[in-house]
Each structure stands twice: as C-alpha cells, then as structure tokens.
C-alpha cells in the first residue's frame, strides 16, 4: 500500500478528529482506518503515514498499465471503446492502474469521468469481465446514465458476443438457466433451483467448426447476470477455451469477446445521434485468427 507522510500543525485529541478537521467524512475515515488507529493521539507537528488510496479516494489514477485500448466511436453523448483482455472496466481504488478508465484519463476524456463522481465506475453503461475483450460503452450524460442503468436490458436491442468453445457445438437456439453465485465472494455461478437464483437467457449459434475440435459461436444475450455466458456454455458442455474457472482448457487467454451492442435510441434521448450500433469487428476477428488461423 502506498503511504504519504502528513504532518499535523496542531494537536488534536485523536487521529479521527484531526482527519475530520481536514474535511474528510466520517464514512470515508471508517473505510480506511481501524478504530484503534483512529484513537491515536495527535500531537503538534506529529507525522502520520496515510494511505494514498484514502487521500485520493474516488479519483482516477492518471497512470495506465495495460494493452492499448482503441476508441471505436464517440459523439456528444457516448463513447465506444475496445477493452483489451486482462484489464478491468473500472478501478476499485486509486492504486488501480489497469482499467479502461485509467486509459481514458491518459487520453484526457474528462467528460466521461466527470459524471457519477461518487462512484468509481463513472459513466460506464455496462461492464466486461477482466478476461473478456471487446466493445465497452460509456456516456457523458448523467441523465442517460441513470436511464440506461435502470433499464439496460430492455433498452438495448441486441448484445452480441463471440466465443471459441471446446467441442462441436450442436445446440443452436435459445437457452435458459438459473444460477446462484457460490464460493469466495460469489466468484462462480452454479446451476440452482433456489428461489433466489437469477435467470440467464440467451441465444447461441455455431458460426464456424474449427479443425482442432473447437467451435466459434455467437451469443445473443437476453439478460445480463455476472459470468452468464461463461456459466451457460460450461453448463451446456462446451466451456470457453481458456476459461479454467468453468472447466475450460488452459490457453493464453479466455476466448470471449464483446462484439456488438445495438439499440434504437428512445425518443427522449435528444443528445444522441441516430445510429444503431457500436461494433468491434476487427478485434473480434483478430481474437479468432491469432489462435486458430481460420478467419
């Protein structure tokens, strides 16, 4: 953890009181410090080492560590960006530097970062798993963010992904499963008949049968629960290549790609230009051709 030395010019009864006088909220203070440390006395010119994540809480680190992102589209209201594999969609603390939002800071895309400032996900309309590549959408408008966060699955016309799965996929059509998170921090989705289970619906079609006993499939999402595609394909007996968590063979990456997000904008969205889709085709084709030389 990065620490910064802070010298207090006045004596205070406790570290907690000193931090409050500096303008930090009680909620933020409790998030980063134990009750024991907050009760430490503060003497005049006393030096404390404070976490940088505390001092810069909810700020986006201007450093980026990851593969180059690609800006696919931008207008007055939206941005579509290609998220490489093995970076996060957004940070969880200031120390995080391997996220799409860190990249946008390096590109000075402040309009996407100056909304929803009390949360680290800022203007993101949806998220992609760390291992998943593809098109990721953000908005510059608070009102658009609110509307799409509340009804994303209803407002989006189509959400299309590509994946390379093990075996010959012969189960084209609609699929519906119920999943419940399990394990450490709900890291894995398991089939469940619990009333608390979330329903996952999608259409899956084989596009190409590959020579190494794999299939390139297209997934049209109807819902959007965490790990939905990975869990459904594994349940169907065709785990994604590289998805060890869900039973897939080890590979240099998880072969899942967010290809297309398409919708018809609602009439009230006067800020949006009237186009119908955000597409990340080049990266999708590269995903398959790099590994399998079939496209």
VEXGU-515677 format. One record per atom (N, C-alpha, C): residue in three letters; x, y, z. Coordinates in steps of 0.02 Angstrom, whole numbers, plus 50000, padded with zeros to 5 digits. Example, Ala and Ser with C-alpha at 12.3 -4.5 7.8 and 13.67 -1.06 7.14 Angstrom:
2
ALA506604971650390ALA506154977550390ALA506604983550390SER506424988850354SER506844994750357SER506455000250394
! end
This chain:
295
UNK500424994050000UNK500005000050000UNK500445006250000UNK500315010949955UNK500685017249952UNK500475021750010UNK500975024450046UNK500845028750103UNK501145035650091UNK500815040750118UNK501045047650112UNK501115050450182UNK501675053650194UNK501785056650261UNK501425063350265UNK501025064050318UNK500645070150331UNK500835072850400UNK501015079250403UNK501185082350468UNK500625086750491UNK500395085650552UNK499855089650581UNK500155095650618UNK499905101550604UNK500185107550633UNK499905109150702UNK499335106150718UNK499025107350783UNK498895100750818UNK498895100850884UNK498735094950923UNK497985093650922UNK497795087250919UNK497095085250921UNK497015079450969UNK496415078350993UNK496295072951040UNK496405066051009UNK496285065550944UNK496375059050911UNK496485060050836UNK496725054750804UNK496815055050731UNK496145056050697UNK495625053150724UNK494955053950694UNK494755061250693UNK494845064750747UNK494665071850750UNK495095075950703UNK495735074250699UNK496185077950654UNK495975077150581UNK495785071050562UNK495565069850493UNK494895073250478UNK494455073450527UNK493825076950517UNK493935084450506UNK494415087250542UNK494565094450534UNK494875095850465UNK495165090750435UNK495445091450367UNK494895090950314UNK494285089350335UNK493725089150289UNK493525082250265UNK493835076950291UNK493655070250271UNK493035067950307UNK492585064650272UNK491955062450302UNK492075056550349UNK491615055750396UNK491665050150443UNK491625043450408UNK491215042950356UNK491135036650319UNK491795034750284UNK492105039650254UNK492745038350220UNK493285036450270UNK493295039750327UNK493795038250378UNK493725031050403UNK493105028950417UNK492995022150442UNK493175016850391UNK493115018650327UNK493265013850273UNK494005011950272UNK494435016550292UNK495165015450284UNK495545014350349UNK495245015950407UNK495625015450470UNK495245011250521UNK495635007650561UNK495335003850616UNK495165008450674UNK494715006250717UNK494525010250775UNK495125011650819UNK495575006750824UNK496165007650866UNK496615013350840UNK496735013450774UNK497175018650747UNK496845025450750UNK496185025750744UNK495835032150746UNK495855035350815UNK495975031250866UNK496005033850934UNK496705036150954UNK497195035350909UNK497875037650924UNK497885045250934UNK498235047650986UNK498265054950996UNK498695058350944UNK498525064350927UNK498905068250878UNK499225074150914UNK499885074350913UNK500245079850944UNK500455084950892UNK500615090850914UNK500825096150868UNK501445093850829UNK501415094850762UNK501945093050715UNK502075085450713UNK501575081650735UNK501605074450732UNK501525072250659UNK501935067350637UNK501905064850568UNK501555057950567UNK501045057450525UNK500705051050514UNK500805048850441UNK500835042350431UNK500835039650363UNK500125037550345UNK499835041050295UNK499145039650275UNK499135036350206UNK498665031650195UNK498625028150131UNK498445033050074UNK498795032350018UNK498655036449960UNK497945035149934UNK497715028949942UNK497035027249920UNK496515031149961UNK496675032550024UNK496235036650066UNK496235043950044UNK496825046650035UNK496885053750016UNK496585055149948UNK496645050449901UNK496395051449833UNK495775047149818UNK495395045649869UNK494805041549862UNK494335044349809UNK494105039949763UNK493645041549708UNK493965045549651UNK494625046849655UNK494975049649598UNK495255044049555UNK495315045349490UNK495585040349443UNK496325041649433UNK496725036549445UNK497445037049438UNK497635038849365UNK498055043749354UNK498235045749285UNK498735041149251UNK498935035849285UNK499385030949254UNK498985025049229UNK499195022349172UNK498855016549143UNK499355010949129UNK499205004949152UNK499614999049140UNK499184993749107UNK499294992749044UNK498904987749007UNK499004988548933UNK498694983948895UNK498724984448823UNK498354990748800UNK498534993148740UNK498224999148713UNK497474998048701UNK497065002548726UNK496355002548710UNK496265005948642UNK495685005048611UNK495535008248547UNK494865011748552UNK494845018148534UNK494215021848533UNK493845020048469UNK493265016848475UNK492895014448417UNK492405019648390UNK492125023648435UNK491625028648414UNK491545033648471UNK491395039848452UNK491235045048502UNK490785050248471UNK490265052248509UNK489865058148491UNK489745062248554UNK489265066648553UNK489155071148610UNK488905067648672UNK488665061448664UNK488365057948721UNK488705051448739UNK489025048148691UNK489275041448702UNK489985040548679UNK490305035348707UNK490945033048682UNK490945025448683UNK491175022448628UNK491275015248625UNK492025014048621UNK492285009848665UNK493005008548669UNK493125001048667UNK493664998948634UNK493864991848637UNK494254990748701UNK493994986248744UNK494344984248805UNK494774978148790UNK495424978548798UNK495844972648788UNK495694967448842UNK495904961348830UNK495854956148882UNK496314957948940UNK496144955348998UNK496554955849058UNK496674962949083UNK496174967149074UNK496134973449112UNK495424974149138UNK495334978149189UNK494674979049219UNK494304984749184UNK493654984849191UNK493244990249163UNK493354996749201UNK493394996349267UNK493485002349308UNK493875000549371UNK494195005449403UNK494575004049464UNK494125003149525UNK494415000349577UNK494074999849642UNK494405004349693UNK495005006849677UNK495355011549721UNK495855015449679UNK496145020649707UNK496595024949670UNK497215021149646UNK497435016149682UNK498035012449664UNK497945008349600UNK497325006749582UNK497205002749522UNK497405006749460UNK497795003749417UNK498015007249356UNK497905003149293UNK497584997249299UNK497484992849241UNK496754992549221UNK496454998449210UNK495744998749192UNK495625003349133UNK495045002549102UNK494865006849045UNK494835014149066UNK494595015449126UNK494545022449148UNK495235025649157UNK495725021749180UNK496405024449182UNK496645026349113UNK496485022249064UNK496675023748995UNK496335030248972UNK495695031148988UNK495345037148966UNK495635043448998UNK495885042849059UNK496225048549090UNK496845050449049UNK497225045449027UNK497815047048987UNK497635050348921UNK497025049248898UNK496785052248835UNK496395058748848UNK496375060948911UNK496025067048931UNK495295067048911UNK494965061348919UNK494245060748905UNK493855062348968UNK493905068648989UNK493625070549055UNK492865070249057UNK492525071149000UNK491795071249000UNK491495064549022UNK491875059049014UNK491635052549035UNK491805051249108UNK492225055449137UNK492475054249205UNK492205059249255UNK491865064449230UNK491615069749274UNK490875069049289UNK490595063149276UNK489915061649298UNK489945055849348UNK489405055149387UNK489375049649436UNK490015049449479UNK490235055349502UNK490895056049533UNK490935052849602UNK490385050649630UNK490395047349695UNK490495039749688UNK490615037449627UNK490725030349615UNK491285029449564UNK491665024149573UNK492245023049530UNK492055020949459UNK491435018649448UNK491255016349381UNK491045022049334UNK490995028149361UNK490865034149321UNK490315033149268UNK490475034149204UNK489965034049152UNK489865027449117UNK490115022049146UNK490045015449114UNK489305013349112UNK489085011149053UNK488395008749046UNK488355001249061UNK488904997649057UNK488934990649074UNK489664988949090UNK489794982649107UNK490474980449124UNK490644974249084UNK491284973049077UNK491534966749050UNK491994963549101UNK491994956849103UNK492454953349148UNK493174955149132UNK493604954349181UNK494314955649173UNK494604952049113UNK494414945849102UNK494704941749049UNK494394942948981UNK493824946348978UNK493454947248916UNK493674953448879UNK493744952848813UNK493904958648771UNK493274961148737UNK493334967048705UNK492784969248663UNK492504976148677UNK491934977548646UNK491644984148648UNK491344985648718UNK491524991448744UNK491284993748809UNK491005000748799UNK490425002148828UNK490075008448815UNK490065012948876UNK490165019448863UNK490125024548916UNK489695030248891UNK489425034148938UNK489065040148920UNK489355046248955UNK489235052048926UNK489465058448955UNK488905061848995UNK488295059048993UNK487715062549019UNK487435058849080UNK487345062649135UNK487065059749196UNK486375056749183UNK485945060249145UNK485265057949134UNK485255051449093UNK485715050849045UNK485755044649006UNK485995038949050UNK486485040249091UNK486755035149137UNK486205032349181UNK485805036749210UNK485275034549254UNK484755030249217UNK484565032449157UNK484055028849120UNK484295021849099UNK484905021449074UNK485155015049049UNK485365010449106UNK485585013149161UNK485745008849219UNK485115005549245UNK484555009049243UNK483935006449270UNK483605001449222UNK483705002249156UNK483354997949109UNK483774995649050UNK484414993949063UNK484884992449009UNK484644986648966UNK484434981148998UNK484244975248960UNK483614976348918UNK483174980948939UNK482574982348900UNK482714987248843UNK483164992048854UNK483284997248805UNK483764995048749UNK484214990448766UNK484694988148716UNK484344983048670UNK484414984148606UNK484084979848557UNK484424972948552UNK485084972948546UNK485464966548543UNK486134967448577UNK486344962148613UNK487014961748642UNK487314955348616UNK487824956048574UNK488094950148538UNK488824949048556UNK488984942948575UNK489664941048593UNK489894935248548UNK490554934548540UNK490844928848507UNK491284925048556UNK491284918448550UNK491704914348594UNK491964908348555UNK492544905948574UNK492804899748549UNK492724894548605UNK492334889248590UNK492164884348641UNK492444877548622UNK492504873248671UNK492764866448659UNK492214862048630UNK492394857948581UNK491934853248551UNK491524856148494UNK491154851748461UNK490714853848406UNK490044855848436UNK489884862248431UNK489264864848463UNK488664863348418UNK488214859048442UNK487624857148403UNK486984858648442UNK486994864048479UNK486414865748521UNK486164872648504UNK486134874348440UNK485904880948418UNK485204882348444UNK485094888548465UNK484424890548486UNK484424894148553UNK483844894648583UNK483754898248646UNK483924893748705UNK484234896848756UNK484424893148816UNK484244897248878UNK483984893848928UNK483774897248990UNK484014893049049UNK484384896249095UNK484624892849155UNK484534897449215UNK484534894549274UNK484514898349336UNK485164897249374UNK485494902649394UNK486144902249427UNK486134905849494UNK486574903449538UNK486674906549603UNK487424907149615UNK487674913049635UNK488394913749648UNK488604909249706UNK489214906549702UNK489464902249756UNK490214903349763UNK490494900649817UNK491204901049828UNK491404907749856UNK492064909049856UNK492334915149885UNK492084921149848UNK491744925749883UNK491474931849855UNK491004930549796UNK490664924649797UNK490214923049743UNK490554922749676UNK491164920049675UNK491574920349615UNK491334916149557UNK490934911049570UNK490714906449517UNK489964905549519UNK489654905449460UNK488934904249455UNK488804896849446UNK488344894149487UNK488164887149484UNK487414886349471UNK487234881249433UNK486524879649420UNK486164878849487UNK485574881849493UNK485204881549556UNK484454881949544UNK484064878449586UNK483334879149584UNK483084883349642UNK483554886949674UNK483374891349730UNK482924897149705UNK482434899249746UNK482034905049726UNK482444911449721UNK483044911449749UNK483484917249745UNK483934917149684UNK483904911849645UNK484334911249586UNK484134916349533UNK484624918549493UNK484504923249438UNK484434919449373UNK483944921549333UNK483814918249269UNK484264921049215UNK484584916649177UNK485024918549122UNK484714915949057UNK484604920549009UNK484314918648945UNK484764921148889UNK484854916848838UNK485254918848781UNK485084914348721UNK485294916648662UNK485284912548602UNK486004911248582UNK486154904948564UNK486844903148547UNK486834899348481UNK487294901248435UNK487324898148369UNK488044896848350UNK488164891048320UNK488834889548294UNK488934893248229UNK489504896748223UNK489674900248162UNK490164896348119UNK490684893648152UNK491214890048117UNK491424884048158UNK491474878248125UNK491764872348157UNK492504872448143UNK492904872348195UNK493624873148188UNK493974866348186UNK494564866048155UNK494904859748145UNK495194856548209UNK495234860248263UNK495544857448324UNK495014855848377UNK494434853448353UNK493884851448397UNK493634857248440UNK493584863048408UNK493294868948440UNK492774872048393UNK492354876248420UNK491854879748380UNK491874887148396UNK491784891148343UNK491674898248353UNK490924899248356UNK490674901948412UNK489954902848422UNK489784910148432UNK489164911848415UNK488894918548427UNK488374918048482UNK488414922548531UNK487954922648587UNK487564929148586UNK486904928748584UNK486474934648589UNK486174934648659UNK486394939448700UNK486164939648770UNK485464942648775UNK485054939348813UNK484384941948829UNK484374945048899UNK484804942548942UNK484874945249010UNK485614947049019UNK485814948649080UNK486504950749090UNK486754949549160UNK486734943249184UNK486994941849250UNK487744940549246UNK488084941249302UNK488814940449304UNK489014933449280UNK489514933049236UNK489784926849209UNK489264922849170UNK488744926049146UNK488194922349115UNK488434917949057UNK488794920849009UNK489004916948950UNK489454911248971UNK489924912649014UNK490404907549036UNK490044901749071UNK489574903449115UNK489214898249152UNK488744894349107UNK488404897749061UNK487934894149017UNK488294889348970UNK488834891648939UNK489194887348892UNK489504881348928UNK489744882348989UNK490004876849028UNK489454871849046UNK488874874449065UNK488304870149082UNK488084866049022UNK488144868948962UNK487944865448900UNK488474860448877UNK489034859948914UNK489554855148897UNK490074857748848UNK490084864348838UNK490554867448791UNK490884873548824UNK491324872348873UNK491654878048906UNK492074882048858UNK492154888448873UNK492554892948830UNK493284891048836UNK493634890948780UNK494344889548779UNK494704894648823UNK495094892248870UNK495464896548916UNK495094898248980UNK494474895948987UNK494074897549047UNK494144892049099UNK494704892049134UNK494864886849182UNK494344886549238UNK494094892349260UNK493604892649314UNK492994888549299UNK492784888349236UNK492184884749216UNK492344878349177UNK492934875549188UNK493094869049159UNK493414869149091UNK493604874849065UNK493924875349000UNK494664873649003UNK494934871548945UNK495644870048941UNK496054876448947UNK496654875848975UNK497094881648982UNK497304884148913UNK497344890748907UNK497564893848845UNK497874900548863UNK498154904048812UNK498474910448826UNK497984915948842UNK497334914748831UNK496824919548850UNK496144915948855UNK495654919348883UNK494964917048882UNK494654919648817UNK494414915148775UNK494184917148708UNK493444919248709UNK493324924948740UNK492654927948741UNK492724935348724UNK492294937548677UNK492374944348650UNK491694947648643UNK491634953748669UNK491034957848661UNK491054961048592UNK490614958848546UNK490664960648476UNK490214966548457UNK489584966348478UNK489104971248453UNK488584973048506UNK488484979548516UNK487924982048556UNK487494986448511UNK486864984748506UNK486424988148458UNK485774990048492UNK485544996148478UNK484884998048503UNK484605003848462UNK483965004948470UNK483625010748442UNK483525015548499UNK483805021548493UNK483765026348548UNK483045028448560UNK482865029148623UNK482205031448641UNK482115038748619UNK481505040748606UNK481365047448579UNK481625052848624UNK481605051648690UNK481805056848737UNK482555058348736UNK482935053948704UNK483665054848704UNK483855059748649UNK483765066148662UNK483885071348612UNK484635072648602UNK485045070148648UNK485765071348642UNK486115066548594UNK485775061048578UNK486095055848539UNK485995056748465UNK486525055248427UNK486455054748355UNK486085048248339UNK485725048048284UNK485315042248268UNK485715037048228UNK486125033148263UNK486445027448233UNK486245021348273UNK486365015448247UNK486055009648278UNK486525004848314UNK487195005348302UNK487595000348337UNK488305002648351UNK488594999348401UNK489305000048418UNK489634993348403UNK490124993348359UNK490404987148333UNK491144986648345UNK491384980848365UNK492104979648374UNK492284973548334UNK492254974148267UNK492334968448223UNK493074966448215UNK493504971348203UNK494204969648189UNK494514965648246UNK494384967848308UNK494674964348365UNK494374957348373UNK493724956648355UNK493404950148360UNK493724945248311UNK493844947448250UNK494154943148200UNK494874941348220UNK495214946248249UNK495904945048271UNK495924939848327UNK495424940048371UNK495384935248426UNK495414928148399UNK495024926848347UNK494994920148320UNK495604918448277UNK495784923048233UNK496314921548185UNK497004920748218UNK497134924548271UNK497784923948305UNK497904916848331UNK497374913848358UNK497454907248388UNK497354901648337UNK496854902248295UNK496614896448257UNK496704896848182UNK496894902648156UNK497034903448085UNK496454901048041UNK495844902848061UNK495264900348022UNK494894906047988UNK495024912148006UNK494644917747976UNK495104921947933
! end
